[in-house]
Amino acid sequence: MSTLTIRQRIYLGAVAALALWVGIWCYFVPDRSEVAIPWGVSTLCSAFFGSIYLSGATYTGTSMAARRWADVRLVMPMIAMWTGGLTIVSLFYLPLFDFTRTQVWVWFGAYILYPLIALGLVWTHRQENGLHPTDEPALPEWAKRYLRLQGSLLVMLGFSLLIAPQAMKVLWPWQAGKLMLQLYSVPLLTYGIGSFFYMRQHTWSEIRLGLVSMGVFTGAELVATIFHFSLFDGHPLSIAVWLVWLAGTTGMLAFLSWKSFGMQKAREQAPVLTQS
């Protein structure tokens, strides 16, 4: 099982740096979101982008510290889906982009280059796809069932936003345009499909960074929802479902993350028995 190379760490660091830049501006300074992304957006939209980008920064940033390819191999196809998907959606709205702004060129430049590199790395390590750690605690069936449920819900939500944004306007908990809803769909689909990736793994160590990162997204969005609650203008039922989903998912992801790191710590502290 191969180890992570310096070049791979640099690539993950570049992805993390851009995600962190966008996440900080959109989440903590929503009135200035245009500093980090191609356009200014509403506070609720900015907070959503900030939450998801802080999550992405967490995933790619922590992946830099991993030792084995097996610990980060799932982040690579997810980078490709996320960044490549945003590029594809953006191509349908080119007239809305002001190409005199640096942010627009960074948006398209990074989101064309990043997925190509990620796909190249996936292809390079394709022979390791079936390799899993054999001396670590196994991922239990109940965790896999939860990940299947989470993945199904996220894929359904993301796919609905992508193909039926006009209908989803009525159901979304705050007012958002067609472009924004379709952009929302990409990270949601990425984490939905990623959940299916996770449930197919064999050990906790292969998914723990992803669990933490998804928890950062739902947790940060839950905090933003509570903080900006007065700005929500969707149907009360949609708002209630949004809150319940965020709270439930954040709690479950926090538990799974704790479990994954706890199992690893217990393994490392287990006494080594030697034959005398």
N, C-alpha and C positions, 0 to 999 in steps of 0.2 A: 504494500500500500504506500503510494508516494507521499512525500511531504510537500508542504506549500513552499513555493519558490519566492525569491525576492521580487521578481517581476510581477508575480501574481499578487503579492502583498501591495505593491505600488499601485496596481490597477484597482484593487479593492479600496485603497486609500483615496484614489482620485474620485471614485464613485461616491465614497462616504463624504468627502469634502464638499462636493457639489450638493449632495442631499442635505448635509448639515447647514450649508449656507441658505438654501431655500427654506428648510425647516425653521431656522431661527427667525428669519424675517417674517415668514408667513404666520408663524404661531405666536411669536412674542410681539411683533410690530405689525399687526394686520393692516393698519392704515397705510403702510409703506410696502405692501406686497410686491409692487411693481419694481422694486429694487432687485428682487431675486428672480421674478418670473416675467414673461413677456407682457403682461397686462395687470392693471389694478383690478382687484376683485372685492366682493363684499367681505365683511368681517367673518361671517360663518363659513364662507367658501375658503377664505384664507386660513382659518383655523383648521379646517379639514385637510387642506394641502399641507399645512405645517405639521399636523399630527402624522400624516402618512409619510412625509419626508423625514421627520425625526425618526420614525420607525425604520425607514430604509437606511438612514445613517447609522443607526444602532446595529442593524444586521451586517452591513458591509464593514463598518468600523470594527466590530468585535471579531468578524471573520479574519481580519488581518492578523490577529493574535493566535489563530488556530495553527496547529502543527501539521495536521494531515489533510490531504485532499478530501478524504471522506467527510470531514467536518464542515467543508464549505461547498461541496459539489452541488448541493441543492440551491445555493444562492445564485449560482451562475445562470441556470435557465430562468430563474425568477428575475434577474437583472435584465436578461434579454427580453422577456415578456413585458416587463414594466416599461423600460426605456423604448424598446421597439414599438410597443403598442401606443405609447404617447406620440411617437413620430407619425404613425399611420393615421391616428385620429386627427392630428394637427394638419396633415396634408389636405384634409377635406375642408379646412377653414383658413387656407392661406391668405385670403383677402383681409382677414382680421388681424394679421400680424404686421407690425411696423418694422420692416427690415432695416431701418436706420438705427434701431436700438441694438446695443450689444447683447442684451438679454435674449433677444430672438436668435441671434447667431449662436450663442452658447447653447440655447435650448435645442436647436436642430443639430448643431455640430456634435454635442455630447450624446444626444439620443440617437444618432446614427452610428457613431463610433463605439459607444459602450456595448450595444447589443452584438455588434459584429465581433468584438473581442471576446465577449462572454460565450458566444456560440463557438468561436474558435477554441476556447479552453475546454468546453464541453466535448467537442470532437476529439481534441488531443487526448483526453483522459477517458474516452468512451469505453476502453477495455476494463476500466475499474468500476463500471456501473454496478456490476453484480458482486463487488467485494464489500463485505461488512465486517466490523469488529466481531470477534468470536469470544472474547474474554470479558465482556461487559454485560451488565444487566439488560435483559431483553425488554423491548417495548411491549407493555401488556395489551391485551385485546380491548380492554375498556378504553384505553387512551386512543387506540386506533378507531374505535367506534365514534368517539367524540370528534376526532379529526375528520372522519367521513361526514358527519353531520355538519360541522363547521364549513367544510369545503363545499358541500352541497348548497348551503344557504348563501355563501359568498358568491359562488358561481351563478346561481339563479339571480341574485341581486345585480351583479356586475353585468351579466348578459342582458338583463332587462333594461338597464341603463344604456347599454350600447346600442341595442336594436330598436328600442321603443322609448327614446328620451321624452317625446311629447307626452305620452301616457304617464311616464314616471314623474313628470312635473307635478301632477296632481297628488301623487303619493309621497313625494319627498318632503321631509320635515321643514325645509326652508325654500324660499324662492331661488331658483337657479335656472340658467339658460341651457339650451341644448348642448352647446360646446362644453360647458362645465360638467353636465351630467355624464357626457360621454368620456370626458377626461377622468371623472371619478371612477368610471367603470374599469379602467385599466388596472390600477392597483388592487381594486377589489377582486377582479378576476385573477390577478397574479397570486394574491394570498389564498384565494379559493382553490386554484389549481395546485398551489404550493402545499395546501393542507392534504391533498390527495398524495402528493409526493411524500410527505412526512409519514403518512399512515403505512406506506410501503417499506419504510425503513425497519431495521431490526433492533436498534439500540437507542437509548436516550441521547447519547452523545451526538448522534447524527442529526438530531432535530432541535436540540436545546437552544441554539442561537436563534433559530427561526421562531420558536415559541416566545422567547423574550421579546423579540422584535415586534411580532404581532401584538403582544400585550402592551408594548409602548404605544402602538397606534390606537388601539381601542381605549387604553387608559388615558392617553393625552386628549383624545377626542371626547371622552366622558367628562374630563375636567373642563375642557373648553365649552362643552354643551351646558354644563351647570353655570359656568361663569358668564356666558353670553345668552342665558336662557331667555331673557326678555326680548331678544332679537328673533326668536323662532316665530314664524308666521304660517307654518303649514297646518294641516288638519291636526287637531288635538290627539287623535288616535295614532297618527304617524309619529308625532313627537313622543308619545308614550312608548310606542314600540321601539323607537330609536334608543331611548334611555334604557329600557329594559334589556335590549340586545347588547348595548355597550357595557352595562353593568355586569350582566351574566357572562359575556365573553371575556371581559377583563378578569373577572374572578376566576374563571376556569383556566385561562391562560397563565395567570399568576400561580395557580396551584400546580399546573403541569410543569411550569418553569422551575418552581421550587422542588418538585419531585425529581426532575431531570438532573439538577445540580446536586440534590441530596443523595441520589443513587450513586453519582460519580464520586462524591466525597466519601461516602461509606465504603466504596470499593477501594479508594486510595488509602483509607485508614484501616482497612482490614488487615489483621496480622498475617504475616507470611509464614506458613508452616513448612519446616524443612525436615527431612528424614535424617534421624541420627544414626 
